[in-house]
Each structure stands twice: as C-alpha cells, then as structure tokens.
Amino acid sequence: MNGVVWYAARSAGIVAYLLLSSSVVLGLLMSTRAKLGWPRFAVEDVHRFIAKLTGVFIVIHGGALLLDQVVPFTLRQELIPFTSSYRPFGVALGVVSAELLAAIAVTNLLRAEIPYRIWRRVHTLTIVVWLGATVHLLLVGTDRTDPWLLGLCASAVAAVGLVLAPRLARVAEPAGTA
C-alpha cells in the first residue's frame, strides 16, 4: 500500500506542476492577445479546464502525502507553512503556493462580483504560485536530481520564460517609448 501512496503523491505533484505550467503559458498567451488558432472562447475554456485539473492533482498530491507513512505529514503541516520538519522551506513553498492558488480560484468564482482590475491583479499572482511550485519541486521532489525531471522542469521554465519575457520587457520600457 505504501508504495502506491508514494507513487500517487509523487506523480500527482509532477502532473500538477506540468498542468500549472501549461495553464500559466496559455494564460500569458491569452493576455498578450497572441493568435492561437482557436476561437478565444475555446482557448479560455481549455485554460479554465487545465486550471481546475491542476487543483484536482494538487488535492491528490496532498491527500496522498497524508496517507504516506515513510515521510508522514499531518493536515496541520500541509496547511500551515514552516510546521513540517521535513525540508521546511521547500514544503512551506508548496503550502503557500497551493493556498495562494486556492485564493486565486476563489476570485475566479467571484469574477462577476469583483471589479475586473482587481481580478486581473490577483490573477497575475499565478506567476508567483508557479515560481513557488517550481522551487518546491526542485527542493522537495523525490526525483529532483533525476535528469528526466530536471528536463521537464527546464522545459516548463523555458516555456513560461519565452512567453513572459516579452511582457516583462514591455513593462520595463520607459514611458513614451513604444
């Protein structure tokens, strides 16, 4: 049983990270008004579905960790940053990232009730979530030193970086130079 739990926790975490990375890339592409070849409503639906699926895999990851007996976690350790004795900083980044993502999800549910400008600013925190999840994976992940996982992580970082860099460059431009 414990081997199954360990594989479930590990694989759910990796899948959640890849889904989160995909959602971030798609969200950034939509925000730049890039031509994606699909109607905007379809791209938005795919983005929303990937984001929801990310949440499902985060819950599976956390739930499996609660069942694991090799490195046991309590619900308190999964909800309160820096309470885990196992790699406290890396685990705390995972906890904070998951909780921030949950807060962003709440604003998505309330999107019609809150001003667009506020929703948009909160939504940009997804980049912070992704950064936290990336560092969490590299500090805590069981496979963090394996070439295949480092390759997946490097690919995700490259994909997000390629889409994010032009946006950051635009923000950094001095006023009046466009």
C-alpha atoms as an extended CHARMM CRD file, in Angstrom:
* protein
*
       178  EXT
         1         1  MET       CA              0.0000000000        0.0000000000        0.0000000000  PROA      1               0.0000000000
         2         2  ASN       CA              2.7050000000        2.4810000000        0.9530000000  PROA      2               0.0000000000
         3         3  GLY       CA              4.4460000000        2.1410000000       -2.4290000000  PROA      3               0.0000000000
         4         4  VAL       CA              1.1890000000        3.0250000000       -4.1630000000  PROA      4               0.0000000000
         5         5  VAL       CA              0.7170000000        6.0540000000       -1.9110000000  PROA      5               0.0000000000
         6         6  TRP       CA              4.2640000000        7.2120000000       -2.5780000000  PROA      6               0.0000000000
         7         7  TYR       CA              3.8100000000        6.8810000000       -6.3430000000  PROA      7               0.0000000000
         8         8  ALA       CA              0.4480000000        8.6510000000       -6.1550000000  PROA      8               0.0000000000
         9         9  ALA       CA              1.8920000000       11.5730000000       -4.1870000000  PROA      9               0.0000000000
        10        10  ARG       CA              4.9320000000       11.8550000000       -6.4150000000  PROA      10              0.0000000000
        11        11  SER       CA              3.1610000000       11.5290000000       -9.7530000000  PROA      11              0.0000000000
        12        12  ALA       CA              0.2600000000       13.8040000000       -8.7310000000  PROA      12              0.0000000000
        13        13  GLY       CA              2.7410000000       16.5030000000       -7.7390000000  PROA      13              0.0000000000
        14        14  ILE       CA              4.5680000000       16.2470000000      -11.0520000000  PROA      14              0.0000000000
        15        15  VAL       CA              1.3320000000       16.2430000000      -13.0690000000  PROA      15              0.0000000000
        16        16  ALA       CA              0.0500000000       19.2360000000      -11.0590000000  PROA      16              0.0000000000
        17        17  TYR       CA              3.2650000000       21.1280000000      -11.8340000000  PROA      17              0.0000000000
        18        18  LEU       CA              3.0650000000       20.3800000000      -15.5640000000  PROA      18              0.0000000000
        19        19  LEU       CA             -0.6150000000       21.3660000000      -15.6600000000  PROA      19              0.0000000000
        20        20  LEU       CA              0.1040000000       24.5720000000      -13.7400000000  PROA      20              0.0000000000
        21        21  SER       CA              2.9280000000       25.3810000000      -16.1610000000  PROA      21              0.0000000000
        22        22  SER       CA              0.6270000000       24.7550000000      -19.1410000000  PROA      22              0.0000000000
        23        23  SER       CA             -2.0830000000       26.9250000000      -17.6210000000  PROA      23              0.0000000000
        24        24  VAL       CA              0.3890000000       29.7450000000      -16.9880000000  PROA      24              0.0000000000
        25        25  VAL       CA              1.7010000000       29.5950000000      -20.5600000000  PROA      25              0.0000000000
        26        26  LEU       CA             -1.8150000000       29.5870000000      -22.0050000000  PROA      26              0.0000000000
        27        27  GLY       CA             -2.9280000000       32.3960000000      -19.7010000000  PROA      27              0.0000000000
        28        28  LEU       CA              0.0630000000       34.5260000000      -20.6410000000  PROA      28              0.0000000000
        29        29  LEU       CA             -0.5490000000       33.8930000000      -24.3390000000  PROA      29              0.0000000000
        30        30  MET       CA             -4.1870000000       34.9330000000      -23.9560000000  PROA      30              0.0000000000
        31        31  SER       CA             -3.2080000000       38.0860000000      -22.0700000000  PROA      31              0.0000000000
        32        32  THR       CA             -0.8870000000       39.1300000000      -24.9050000000  PROA      32              0.0000000000
        33        33  ARG       CA             -3.6780000000       38.6000000000      -27.4250000000  PROA      33              0.0000000000
        34        34  ALA       CA             -1.4900000000       36.1590000000      -29.3410000000  PROA      34              0.0000000000
        35        35  LYS       CA             -3.1390000000       34.4070000000      -32.2620000000  PROA      35              0.0000000000
        36        36  LEU       CA             -3.6190000000       30.8380000000      -31.0720000000  PROA      36              0.0000000000
        37        37  GLY       CA             -5.5060000000       29.3060000000      -33.9940000000  PROA      37              0.0000000000
        38        38  TRP       CA             -8.6220000000       28.5700000000      -31.9450000000  PROA      38              0.0000000000
        39        39  PRO       CA            -11.5240000000       30.8700000000      -31.1220000000  PROA      39              0.0000000000
        40        40  ARG       CA            -10.8660000000       32.8310000000      -27.9200000000  PROA      40              0.0000000000
        41        41  PHE       CA            -13.7880000000       31.2130000000      -26.0530000000  PROA      41              0.0000000000
        42        42  ALA       CA            -12.3270000000       27.7570000000      -26.7610000000  PROA      42              0.0000000000
        43        43  VAL       CA             -8.8680000000       28.7720000000      -25.5610000000  PROA      43              0.0000000000
        44        44  GLU       CA            -10.4130000000       30.2540000000      -22.3930000000  PROA      44              0.0000000000
        45        45  ASP       CA            -12.3120000000       27.0070000000      -21.7870000000  PROA      45              0.0000000000
        46        46  VAL       CA             -9.1520000000       24.9410000000      -22.1860000000  PROA      46              0.0000000000
        47        47  HSD       CA             -7.2930000000       27.3100000000      -19.8490000000  PROA      47              0.0000000000
        48        48  ARG       CA            -10.0540000000       27.0280000000      -17.2280000000  PROA      48              0.0000000000
        49        49  PHE       CA            -10.1620000000       23.2410000000      -17.5450000000  PROA      49              0.0000000000
        50        50  ILE       CA             -6.3830000000       22.9290000000      -17.1370000000  PROA      50              0.0000000000
        51        51  ALA       CA             -6.5000000000       25.2290000000      -14.1020000000  PROA      51              0.0000000000
        52        52  LYS       CA             -9.2480000000       23.1410000000      -12.4720000000  PROA      52              0.0000000000
        53        53  LEU       CA             -7.3830000000       19.9360000000      -13.2580000000  PROA      53              0.0000000000
        54        54  THR       CA             -4.2910000000       21.4520000000      -11.6430000000  PROA      54              0.0000000000
        55        55  GLY       CA             -6.3010000000       21.9070000000       -8.4520000000  PROA      55              0.0000000000
        56        56  VAL       CA             -7.5120000000       18.3020000000       -8.5860000000  PROA      56              0.0000000000
        57        57  PHE       CA             -3.9600000000       16.9890000000       -8.8390000000  PROA      57              0.0000000000
        58        58  ILE       CA             -2.7780000000       19.2720000000       -6.0210000000  PROA      58              0.0000000000
        59        59  VAL       CA             -5.5030000000       17.7830000000       -3.8110000000  PROA      59              0.0000000000
        60        60  ILE       CA             -4.4610000000       14.2500000000       -4.8290000000  PROA      60              0.0000000000
        61        61  HSD       CA             -0.8240000000       15.1610000000       -4.0880000000  PROA      61              0.0000000000
        62        62  GLY       CA             -1.6830000000       16.4940000000       -0.6380000000  PROA      62              0.0000000000
        63        63  GLY       CA             -4.1050000000       13.6670000000        0.1320000000  PROA      63              0.0000000000
        64        64  ALA       CA             -1.5740000000       11.0010000000       -0.7710000000  PROA      64              0.0000000000
        65        65  LEU       CA              1.0340000000       12.7150000000        1.3920000000  PROA      65              0.0000000000
        66        66  LEU       CA             -1.3660000000       12.4860000000        4.3340000000  PROA      66              0.0000000000
        67        67  LEU       CA             -1.5310000000        8.7160000000        3.7880000000  PROA      67              0.0000000000
        68        68  ASP       CA              2.2100000000        8.2160000000        3.3310000000  PROA      68              0.0000000000
        69        69  GLN       CA              3.9410000000        6.5680000000        6.2750000000  PROA      69              0.0000000000
        70        70  VAL       CA              7.5650000000        6.9310000000        5.1440000000  PROA      70              0.0000000000
        71        71  VAL       CA              7.5710000000       10.7230000000        5.4600000000  PROA      71              0.0000000000
        72        72  PRO       CA              4.3560000000       11.3110000000        7.3880000000  PROA      72              0.0000000000
        73        73  PHE       CA              2.5970000000       14.6580000000        7.0480000000  PROA      73              0.0000000000
        74        74  THR       CA             -0.2620000000       15.9240000000        9.1720000000  PROA      74              0.0000000000
        75        75  LEU       CA             -3.0650000000       18.1380000000        7.9350000000  PROA      75              0.0000000000
        76        76  ARG       CA             -1.5850000000       20.9190000000       10.0830000000  PROA      76              0.0000000000
        77        77  GLN       CA              1.7610000000       20.5780000000        8.2870000000  PROA      77              0.0000000000
        78        78  GLU       CA              0.0060000000       20.7140000000        4.9250000000  PROA      78              0.0000000000
        79        79  LEU       CA             -1.9380000000       23.8480000000        5.8200000000  PROA      79              0.0000000000
        80        80  ILE       CA              0.4880000000       25.8910000000        7.9240000000  PROA      80              0.0000000000
        81        81  PRO       CA              3.8220000000       26.8580000000        6.3510000000  PROA      81              0.0000000000
        82        82  PHE       CA              7.0560000000       26.0000000000        8.1980000000  PROA      82              0.0000000000
        83        83  THR       CA              5.4530000000       23.4180000000       10.5020000000  PROA      83              0.0000000000
        84        84  SER       CA              6.9410000000       20.4360000000        8.6860000000  PROA      84              0.0000000000
        85        85  SER       CA             10.2380000000       19.0990000000        9.9520000000  PROA      85              0.0000000000
        86        86  TYR       CA             10.8970000000       17.5690000000        6.5150000000  PROA      86              0.0000000000
        87        87  ARG       CA             12.6390000000       20.1860000000        4.3420000000  PROA      87              0.0000000000
        88        88  PRO       CA             10.6600000000       23.0020000000        5.9790000000  PROA      88              0.0000000000
        89        89  PHE       CA             11.4250000000       25.7780000000        3.4810000000  PROA      89              0.0000000000
        90        90  GLY       CA             10.6450000000       23.7100000000        0.3840000000  PROA      90              0.0000000000
        91        91  VAL       CA              7.4840000000       22.2500000000        1.9090000000  PROA      91              0.0000000000
        92        92  ALA       CA              6.4120000000       25.7370000000        3.0320000000  PROA      92              0.0000000000
        93        93  LEU       CA              6.7630000000       26.9860000000       -0.5580000000  PROA      93              0.0000000000
        94        94  GLY       CA              4.4470000000       24.1980000000       -1.6750000000  PROA      94              0.0000000000
        95        95  VAL       CA              1.9260000000       25.0230000000        1.0480000000  PROA      95              0.0000000000
        96        96  VAL       CA              1.9650000000       28.7600000000        0.3150000000  PROA      96              0.0000000000
        97        97  SER       CA              1.7420000000       28.1470000000       -3.4380000000  PROA      97              0.0000000000
        98        98  ALA       CA             -1.2490000000       25.8150000000       -3.0510000000  PROA      98              0.0000000000
        99        99  GLU       CA             -3.0240000000       28.2220000000       -0.7070000000  PROA      99              0.0000000000
       100       100  LEU       CA             -2.3700000000       31.2100000000       -2.9620000000  PROA      100             0.0000000000
       101       101  LEU       CA             -3.6890000000       29.2240000000       -5.9090000000  PROA      101             0.0000000000
       102       102  ALA       CA             -6.8240000000       28.4150000000       -3.8960000000  PROA      102             0.0000000000
       103       103  ALA       CA             -7.2810000000       32.1420000000       -3.1810000000  PROA      103             0.0000000000
       104       104  ILE       CA             -6.9170000000       32.9040000000       -6.8840000000  PROA      104             0.0000000000
       105       105  ALA       CA             -9.5160000000       30.2160000000       -7.6280000000  PROA      105             0.0000000000
       106       106  VAL       CA            -11.9370000000       31.9310000000       -5.2420000000  PROA      106             0.0000000000
       107       107  THR       CA            -11.5060000000       35.2120000000       -7.1240000000  PROA      107             0.0000000000
       108       108  ASN       CA            -12.2480000000       33.3170000000      -10.3430000000  PROA      108             0.0000000000
       109       109  LEU       CA            -15.5150000000       32.1080000000       -8.8310000000  PROA      109             0.0000000000
       110       110  LEU       CA            -16.3040000000       35.6950000000       -7.8290000000  PROA      110             0.0000000000
       111       111  ARG       CA            -15.1570000000       37.2160000000      -11.1140000000  PROA      111             0.0000000000
       112       112  ALA       CA            -18.5850000000       38.6520000000      -11.9420000000  PROA      112             0.0000000000
       113       113  GLU       CA            -18.8350000000       40.2010000000       -8.4620000000  PROA      113             0.0000000000
       114       114  ILE       CA            -15.4640000000       41.9700000000       -8.2780000000  PROA      114             0.0000000000
       115       115  PRO       CA            -14.0000000000       44.7000000000      -10.4870000000  PROA      115             0.0000000000
       116       116  TYR       CA            -12.0540000000       43.3620000000      -13.4600000000  PROA      116             0.0000000000
       117       117  ARG       CA             -8.9630000000       45.3430000000      -12.4820000000  PROA      117             0.0000000000
       118       118  ILE       CA             -8.8140000000       43.6600000000       -9.0580000000  PROA      118             0.0000000000
       119       119  TRP       CA             -9.4540000000       40.2150000000      -10.5590000000  PROA      119             0.0000000000
       120       120  ARG       CA             -6.6900000000       40.7770000000      -13.0980000000  PROA      120             0.0000000000
       121       121  ARG       CA             -4.1420000000       41.8540000000      -10.4820000000  PROA      121             0.0000000000
       122       122  VAL       CA             -4.9480000000       38.8890000000       -8.2640000000  PROA      122             0.0000000000
       123       123  HSD       CA             -4.8000000000       36.5960000000      -11.2930000000  PROA      123             0.0000000000
       124       124  THR       CA             -1.2450000000       37.7340000000      -12.1040000000  PROA      124             0.0000000000
       125       125  LEU       CA             -0.1990000000       36.1910000000       -8.7670000000  PROA      125             0.0000000000
       126       126  THR       CA             -0.4020000000       32.8740000000      -10.5970000000  PROA      126             0.0000000000
       127       127  ILE       CA              3.1660000000       33.6200000000      -11.7320000000  PROA      127             0.0000000000
       128       128  VAL       CA              4.1960000000       33.7530000000       -8.0540000000  PROA      128             0.0000000000
       129       129  VAL       CA              2.3840000000       30.4380000000       -7.4960000000  PROA      129             0.0000000000
       130       130  TRP       CA              4.2310000000       28.9050000000      -10.4390000000  PROA      130             0.0000000000
       131       131  LEU       CA              7.6010000000       30.1990000000       -9.2020000000  PROA      131             0.0000000000
       132       132  GLY       CA              6.8880000000       28.8080000000       -5.7200000000  PROA      132             0.0000000000
       133       133  ALA       CA              5.8330000000       25.4750000000       -7.1830000000  PROA      133             0.0000000000
       134       134  THR       CA              8.9860000000       25.3390000000       -9.3070000000  PROA      134             0.0000000000
       135       135  VAL       CA             11.2530000000       25.9270000000       -6.3230000000  PROA      135             0.0000000000
       136       136  HSD       CA              9.1470000000       23.4970000000       -4.2240000000  PROA      136             0.0000000000
       137       137  LEU       CA              9.6710000000       20.8010000000       -6.8540000000  PROA      137             0.0000000000
       138       138  LEU       CA             13.4190000000       21.4440000000       -7.0100000000  PROA      138             0.0000000000
       139       139  LEU       CA             13.8560000000       21.4610000000       -3.2160000000  PROA      139             0.0000000000
       140       140  VAL       CA             11.4790000000       18.7160000000       -2.1060000000  PROA      140             0.0000000000
       141       141  GLY       CA             10.6490000000       16.4720000000       -5.0580000000  PROA      141             0.0000000000
       142       142  THR       CA             11.8350000000       12.8990000000       -4.6710000000  PROA      142             0.0000000000
       143       143  ASP       CA             13.1200000000       12.9150000000       -8.2550000000  PROA      143             0.0000000000
       144       144  ARG       CA             14.5690000000       16.4350000000       -8.1020000000  PROA      144             0.0000000000
       145       145  THR       CA             18.0620000000       15.2890000000       -9.1160000000  PROA      145             0.0000000000
       146       146  ASP       CA             16.9790000000       12.9140000000      -11.8920000000  PROA      146             0.0000000000
       147       147  PRO       CA             17.7540000000       14.1450000000      -15.4100000000  PROA      147             0.0000000000
       148       148  TRP       CA             14.2550000000       13.3890000000      -16.7180000000  PROA      148             0.0000000000
       149       149  LEU       CA             12.5960000000       15.5850000000      -14.0630000000  PROA      149             0.0000000000
       150       150  LEU       CA             15.1830000000       18.3170000000      -14.4170000000  PROA      150             0.0000000000
       151       151  GLY       CA             14.4860000000       18.2320000000      -18.1700000000  PROA      151             0.0000000000
       152       152  LEU       CA             10.7300000000       18.5690000000      -17.5880000000  PROA      152             0.0000000000
       153       153  CYS       CA             11.3270000000       21.4120000000      -15.1730000000  PROA      153             0.0000000000
       154       154  ALA       CA             13.7580000000       23.1450000000      -17.5430000000  PROA      154             0.0000000000
       155       155  SER       CA             11.2170000000       22.8040000000      -20.3710000000  PROA      155             0.0000000000
       156       156  ALA       CA              8.4930000000       24.3420000000      -18.2060000000  PROA      156             0.0000000000
       157       157  VAL       CA             10.7850000000       27.1920000000      -17.1550000000  PROA      157             0.0000000000
       158       158  ALA       CA             11.7720000000       27.7990000000      -20.7830000000  PROA      158             0.0000000000
       159       159  ALA       CA              8.1430000000       27.7900000000      -21.9550000000  PROA      159             0.0000000000
       160       160  VAL       CA              6.9860000000       30.1950000000      -19.2650000000  PROA      160             0.0000000000
       161       161  GLY       CA             10.1000000000       32.3300000000      -19.7400000000  PROA      161             0.0000000000
       162       162  LEU       CA              9.6120000000       32.6070000000      -23.5030000000  PROA      162             0.0000000000
       163       163  VAL       CA              6.0490000000       33.8240000000      -23.0750000000  PROA      163             0.0000000000
       164       164  LEU       CA              6.7220000000       36.0010000000      -20.0330000000  PROA      164             0.0000000000
       165       165  ALA       CA              9.9080000000       37.7420000000      -21.2540000000  PROA      165             0.0000000000
       166       166  PRO       CA              8.2280000000       39.9970000000      -23.8570000000  PROA      166             0.0000000000
       167       167  ARG       CA              5.6490000000       41.0650000000      -21.2630000000  PROA      167             0.0000000000
       168       168  LEU       CA              8.3340000000       41.9230000000      -18.7360000000  PROA      168             0.0000000000
       169       169  ALA       CA             10.2580000000       43.8120000000      -21.4070000000  PROA      169             0.0000000000
       170       170  ARG       CA              7.1580000000       45.8810000000      -22.1950000000  PROA      170             0.0000000000
       171       171  VAL       CA              6.6390000000       46.6870000000      -18.5170000000  PROA      171             0.0000000000
       172       172  ALA       CA             10.3060000000       47.7280000000      -18.1900000000  PROA      172             0.0000000000
       173       173  GLU       CA             10.1290000000       50.1480000000      -21.1580000000  PROA      173             0.0000000000
       174       174  PRO       CA             10.3980000000       53.7960000000      -20.1420000000  PROA      174             0.0000000000
       175       175  ALA       CA              7.2250000000       55.8140000000      -20.6780000000  PROA      175             0.0000000000
       176       176  GLY       CA              6.8230000000       57.2280000000      -24.1700000000  PROA      176             0.0000000000
       177       177  THR       CA              8.9690000000       54.6310000000      -25.9800000000  PROA      177             0.0000000000
       178       178  ALA       CA              6.6150000000       52.4480000000      -27.9070000000  PROA      178             0.0000000000
